[in-house]
Amino acid sequence: MQIKSVIFWFRRDLRLNDNAGLYHALKSGFQVMPIFIFDQDILDKIEDKTDLRVNFIHQQIEQLNTDLLALGSGLMVKYGKPLEVFQHLLLNQTVEAIYTNHDYEPYAINRDQNIADFLLTKGAKFHSFKDQCIFEKDEVTKDDGKPYTVFTPYSKKWKAKLAGQENWSLSNEHIAQSYFIKSYHTEKYFTNFIQKFLFEPIPSLQAMGFEKVEFEFPKKEVASGIIKNYTEQRNFPAKPGTSHLGIHFRFGTISIREKARKAFSLNETFLNELIWRDFYMQILYHFPHVVTGPFRPEYEKIIWRNNEVEFEKFCAGKTGYPIVDAGMRELNTTGFMHNRVRMIVASFLTKHLLIDWRWGEAYFANKLLDFDLSANNGGWQWAAGCGTDAAPYFRVFNPTLQTEKFDKQLAYVKKWVPEFGSNQYTAPIVVHDFARKRCLEAYKSALSQK
């Protein structure tokens, strides 16, 4: 007699604890077969075969398998196109359902729908749950039901919904018990993982066309002092004032609910960063056209210079503007860039050089460890002035003034641009006053068109 089972499909939720979809799978009454698929549709588009994110995912999958083996189970790991993997898998066995967690990107939505349609032909179901954000889709909207496109009122409604009341503060003790940030206690049901099942070895990076890279990834644990002092320290790139948790949020190796509870007790500014994640996710969900074009269509009329030589210098960190160059070199070396510097760098590319924000967005997408389509897209459109709640087009960051304000001792600059101050350092690629004037003229000309 064949044992009835369900599949839990790990994706952007690479952890066993406090995992919404996994919790519901384990509670289903069926044995749970955990699976991870290295998605060929995604991996084939990655040109850099030393990609650190693929290395990170592979490490996490190995750890996840180790944790499951300790529970008497294991992780089925496949390399291929998800629909084809499930079609092949279900040729030889019957499953009641596939459980997973929501993914809000256009590719993922289409992929999941195709798999759900296939399962129907097999008499099986596709169950998906909210896990990577606190509020999603239509959960936080204006009073008329329309989505917010400005962050501040969105964040106020977000906090009010979480607190269950309009007047809230970090001192509201009951907020930490809010239904929306309670943990899913998966550990209560770990015995429901399929037991003593012979899984195939995990495909190696080399078998998938990638190379293993020795790299020290940011840790999941963050000193409480960093969160507590986040408001005062977060804008200074030379200080250890940010959490570096982006990669863990991106791949779900930590729980957003757990971090939101901690943020409530420690620092509202850090909490706001978590709300920004939700904000940009719901923007992507409601306005999928932002993937390829500006949120504000009138900005499509801007005539970009798109000088390829200047773009190459920008990417290499050789613009002659030290804080811009430091940021790009940090990104190229570590896969990370400080958030304040991200704003300066993005403003410089789009406004000083008049290079299409999509060029910068694509470069960051290839380099950032914590690359997330919704946040990366939202950040670049904000800097270019064409996004939701964006910086006005006439706001052009002055890199020199930004350096004086946030890296006065030049500690960050000197770390990444050691030749700064010597005759080896390149001259500025463009003069700030000239670039600002050129930018304002280009934007004004485009936006004045009917």
Secondary structure as GFF3:
##gff-version 3
##sequence-region A 1 450
A	DSSP	beta_strand	5	10	.	.	.	ID=ss1
A	DSSP	alpha_helix	20	26	.	.	.	ID=ss2
A	DSSP	beta_strand	31	39	.	.	.	ID=ss3
A	DSSP	alpha_helix	40	43	.	.	.	ID=ss4
A	DSSP	alpha_helix	52	69	.	.	.	ID=ss5
A	DSSP	beta_strand	76	80	.	.	.	ID=ss6
A	DSSP	alpha_helix	82	89	.	.	.	ID=ss7
A	DSSP	beta_strand	97	101	.	.	.	ID=ss8
A	DSSP	alpha_helix	106	121	.	.	.	ID=ss9
A	DSSP	beta_strand	125	129	.	.	.	ID=ss10
A	DSSP	alpha_helix	151	163	.	.	.	ID=ss11
A	DSSP	three_ten_helix	173	177	.	.	.	ID=ss12
A	DSSP	three_ten_helix	179	181	.	.	.	ID=ss13
A	DSSP	three_ten_helix	186	192	.	.	.	ID=ss14
A	DSSP	three_ten_helix	206	208	.	.	.	ID=ss15
A	DSSP	alpha_helix	224	228	.	.	.	ID=ss16
A	DSSP	alpha_helix	230	233	.	.	.	ID=ss17
A	DSSP	alpha_helix	246	251	.	.	.	ID=ss18
A	DSSP	alpha_helix	256	266	.	.	.	ID=ss19
A	DSSP	alpha_helix	268	286	.	.	.	ID=ss20
A	DSSP	three_ten_helix	288	291	.	.	.	ID=ss21
A	DSSP	three_ten_helix	297	301	.	.	.	ID=ss22
A	DSSP	alpha_helix	308	316	.	.	.	ID=ss23
A	DSSP	alpha_helix	322	334	.	.	.	ID=ss24
A	DSSP	alpha_helix	339	347	.	.	.	ID=ss25
A	DSSP	pi_helix	348	352	.	.	.	ID=ss26
A	DSSP	alpha_helix	357	367	.	.	.	ID=ss27
A	DSSP	alpha_helix	373	384	.	.	.	ID=ss28
A	DSSP	alpha_helix	399	406	.	.	.	ID=ss29
A	DSSP	alpha_helix	411	416	.	.	.	ID=ss30
A	DSSP	alpha_helix	432	447	.	.	.	ID=ss31
###
